[in-house]
């Protein structure tokens, strides 16, 4: 099992959600987060004064999937989130050792 964690533009969250729904995604969690990458925030202008915003709002999507589904899910996320501009985000893939269904006590792949 793998955990896929994608940090994307909030404006693309709806597109990614819809694309994952059409790709038989096993389930997901989506949260709004703040942070910055290499660009170290953005410079904005308000009432003629420029100021730098260090933290940008992003959407984080978390999915736990079977190993054989990871490449397909990553491609769906990337295709739906891509604008080609700096700040599109990143996708991380982690190994999951175990998963337990609270209600039934089932473990492993059957919980996904």
C-alpha positions as CSV (number, residue, x, y, z in Angstrom):
1,X,0.0,0.0,0.0
2,X,1.1,3.6,-0.7
3,X,0.0,7.0,0.5
4,X,-0.1,9.6,-2.3
5,X,0.0,13.2,-1.0
6,X,-0.4,16.0,-3.5
7,X,0.0,19.7,-2.7
8,X,-1.7,21.7,-5.5
9,X,-3.2,25.1,-6.4
10,X,-6.5,25.5,-4.7
11,X,-8.0,26.6,-8.0
12,X,-7.3,23.2,-9.4
13,X,-8.7,21.2,-6.5
14,X,-12.1,20.8,-8.1
15,X,-10.6,19.6,-11.4
16,X,-8.4,17.1,-9.5
17,X,-11.4,15.9,-7.4
18,X,-13.6,15.4,-10.5
19,X,-10.8,13.6,-12.3
20,X,-10.2,11.2,-9.4
21,X,-13.9,10.5,-9.2
22,X,-13.8,9.4,-12.8
23,X,-10.7,7.3,-12.2
24,X,-12.1,5.0,-9.5
25,X,-10.1,6.5,-6.7
26,X,-10.6,4.4,-3.6
27,X,-11.2,7.5,-1.4
28,X,-9.4,10.7,-0.5
29,X,-9.0,13.4,2.1
30,X,-8.7,17.1,1.0
31,X,-7.5,19.9,3.3
32,X,-6.6,23.5,2.8
33,X,-3.1,24.3,3.9
34,X,-0.6,27.2,3.8
35,X,3.0,27.0,2.9
36,X,5.6,28.0,0.3
37,X,8.0,26.3,-2.1
38,X,11.0,27.5,-3.9
39,X,9.3,30.8,-4.9
40,X,9.2,31.8,-1.1
41,X,5.7,33.3,-1.4
42,X,4.5,36.0,-3.8
43,X,4.8,39.7,-4.1
44,X,1.4,41.5,-4.2
45,X,0.2,45.1,-4.4
46,X,-2.5,46.6,-2.3
47,X,-3.4,50.3,-2.5
48,X,-0.2,51.1,-4.3
49,X,2.1,49.4,-1.8
50,X,3.9,46.2,-2.5
51,X,4.2,43.5,0.1
52,X,5.4,39.9,0.1
53,X,3.1,37.1,1.2
54,X,5.3,34.4,2.6
55,X,2.7,31.7,2.9
56,X,0.4,30.7,0.0
57,X,-2.9,28.8,0.3
58,X,-2.7,25.4,-1.2
59,X,-4.9,22.3,-1.3
60,X,-3.5,19.0,0.0
61,X,-5.0,15.7,-1.2
62,X,-4.2,12.4,0.5
63,X,-5.0,9.0,-0.9
64,X,-4.1,5.5,0.3
65,X,-4.1,3.1,-2.6
66,X,-2.9,-0.4,-3.6
67,X,0.6,-0.5,-5.1
68,X,-0.8,-1.4,-8.6
69,X,-3.0,1.8,-8.7
70,X,-0.4,4.4,-7.7
71,X,1.0,5.2,-11.1
72,X,-2.5,5.6,-12.6
73,X,-3.6,7.9,-9.7
74,X,-0.5,10.0,-9.8
75,X,-1.0,10.5,-13.6
76,X,-4.6,11.6,-13.0
77,X,-3.6,14.1,-10.4
78,X,-0.7,15.5,-12.4
79,X,-2.8,15.8,-15.6
80,X,-5.7,17.6,-13.8
81,X,-3.5,19.9,-11.7
82,X,-1.0,21.0,-14.4
83,X,-1.0,24.6,-15.5
84,X,2.6,24.7,-16.6
85,X,3.4,27.6,-14.3
86,X,5.6,27.8,-11.2
87,X,3.6,26.8,-8.1
88,X,1.7,23.9,-9.7
89,X,2.7,21.8,-6.6
90,X,4.2,18.5,-5.8
91,X,3.2,14.8,-5.4
92,X,4.8,12.6,-2.8
93,X,4.4,8.8,-2.5
94,X,5.0,7.0,0.8
95,X,5.0,3.4,1.7
96,X,2.2,2.4,4.2
97,X,3.1,-0.6,6.4
98,X,-0.5,-1.4,7.6
99,X,-4.0,0.0,7.7
100,X,-6.7,-1.0,10.2
101,X,-10.5,-0.7,9.6
102,X,-11.7,0.6,13.0
103,X,-15.3,-0.8,12.7
104,X,-14.3,-4.4,11.7
105,X,-10.7,-4.7,12.8
106,X,-9.8,-5.8,9.2
107,X,-6.1,-5.1,8.3
108,X,-4.2,-4.5,5.1
109,X,-5.4,-4.2,1.5
110,X,-9.0,-5.0,2.4
111,X,-9.3,-1.7,4.3
112,X,-8.9,0.4,1.1
